[in-house]
């Protein structure tokens, strides 16, 4: 039985994962930039002042955390390509379906383990 990675173009997957990692890190860097001087970011004295900005910052923090998790998954998938274990579940060691890897190449868990 062929491994799922035998059915996939690992060089193309690696290129796509590296491009995705660069895109994620660019987004993280953009979120981490401090506000420009004079941008009017302040929290006023009246109720409601700054609420929009506070909600916006909380959303950005959530997005940033999601991007960090995505970067870790991409980095792990790239490491698995380098070590020759791409397509094998990190948890149970069984093959990850090629269809799953085609849709989500950063997957390092099989469907069953990902559901747990």
C-alpha positions as CSV (number, residue, x, y, z in Angstrom):
1,X,0.0,0.0,0.0
2,X,1.4,3.4,-1.0
3,X,1.8,6.1,1.6
4,X,-0.4,9.2,1.1
5,X,2.7,11.3,0.5
6,X,3.5,9.0,-2.5
7,X,0.3,10.3,-4.2
8,X,1.2,13.9,-3.6
9,X,3.7,16.3,-5.1
10,X,5.8,17.0,-2.0
11,X,7.9,19.7,-3.7
12,X,4.7,21.6,-4.6
13,X,3.2,21.1,-1.2
14,X,6.4,22.4,0.4
15,X,6.5,25.5,-1.8
16,X,2.8,26.2,-1.0
17,X,3.4,25.7,2.8
18,X,6.4,28.0,2.7
19,X,4.4,30.7,0.8
20,X,1.6,30.2,3.4
21,X,4.1,30.6,6.2
22,X,5.4,33.9,4.7
23,X,1.9,35.2,4.3
24,X,1.0,34.3,7.9
25,X,4.1,36.0,9.3
26,X,3.4,39.1,7.2
27,X,-0.1,39.3,8.7
28,X,1.2,38.8,12.2
29,X,3.8,41.6,11.6
30,X,1.0,43.9,10.4
31,X,-1.1,43.2,13.4
32,X,1.9,43.8,15.7
33,X,2.7,47.3,14.4
34,X,2.0,50.0,16.9
35,X,-0.6,52.6,15.9
36,X,0.7,55.6,14.0
37,X,1.4,58.8,16.0
38,X,-1.6,61.1,15.9
39,X,-4.0,58.4,14.8
40,X,-6.3,59.5,17.5
41,X,-6.4,56.2,19.4
42,X,-7.5,57.0,22.9
43,X,-10.0,55.9,25.5
44,X,-12.1,58.9,26.4
45,X,-13.9,59.7,29.6
46,X,-17.4,59.2,28.4
47,X,-19.1,55.8,28.4
48,X,-18.6,54.3,25.0
49,X,-15.5,56.3,24.1
50,X,-12.9,53.8,22.9
51,X,-15.3,50.9,22.9
52,X,-14.9,50.4,19.1
53,X,-11.1,50.6,19.4
54,X,-11.1,48.1,22.3
55,X,-13.4,45.7,20.5
56,X,-11.2,46.0,17.4
57,X,-8.0,45.3,19.4
58,X,-9.6,42.3,21.0
59,X,-10.6,41.0,17.6
60,X,-7.0,41.6,16.4
61,X,-5.6,39.6,19.3
62,X,-7.9,36.7,18.5
63,X,-6.9,36.8,14.9
64,X,-3.2,37.0,15.9
65,X,-3.6,34.0,18.1
66,X,-5.2,32.1,15.3
67,X,-2.4,33.1,13.0
68,X,0.2,31.9,15.5
69,X,-1.5,28.5,15.7
70,X,-1.7,28.3,11.9
71,X,2.0,29.1,11.7
72,X,2.9,26.3,14.1
73,X,0.9,23.8,12.1
74,X,2.6,24.9,8.9
75,X,6.0,24.7,10.5
76,X,5.2,21.2,11.8
77,X,4.1,20.1,8.3
78,X,7.3,21.4,6.8
79,X,9.3,19.6,9.5
80,X,7.5,16.4,8.6
81,X,8.4,16.8,4.9
82,X,12.0,17.3,5.9
83,X,12.1,14.3,8.2
84,X,10.2,12.1,5.7
85,X,7.1,11.5,7.8
86,X,4.7,13.8,6.0
87,X,1.4,12.1,5.6
88,X,1.7,10.2,8.9
89,X,-0.5,11.1,11.9
90,X,1.5,12.7,14.7
91,X,-0.8,11.1,17.3
92,X,-1.5,7.5,16.1
93,X,1.1,7.0,13.4
94,X,-1.5,5.9,10.8
95,X,-1.5,7.4,7.3
96,X,-3.4,10.7,6.8
97,X,-5.8,10.4,3.8
98,X,-4.3,12.0,0.6
99,X,-7.6,13.9,0.1
100,X,-7.2,15.5,3.5
101,X,-3.7,16.5,2.7
102,X,-4.7,17.9,-0.6
103,X,-7.3,20.1,1.0
104,X,-5.4,21.0,4.2
105,X,-1.7,20.3,3.5
106,X,-0.7,21.6,7.0
107,X,-2.6,18.6,8.6
108,X,-0.5,16.5,10.9
109,X,-3.3,14.5,12.4
110,X,-5.6,12.0,10.8
111,X,-9.4,12.8,10.8
112,X,-10.0,10.5,13.8
113,X,-7.3,12.1,15.9
114,X,-8.2,15.6,14.9
115,X,-11.8,15.0,16.1
116,X,-10.6,14.1,19.6
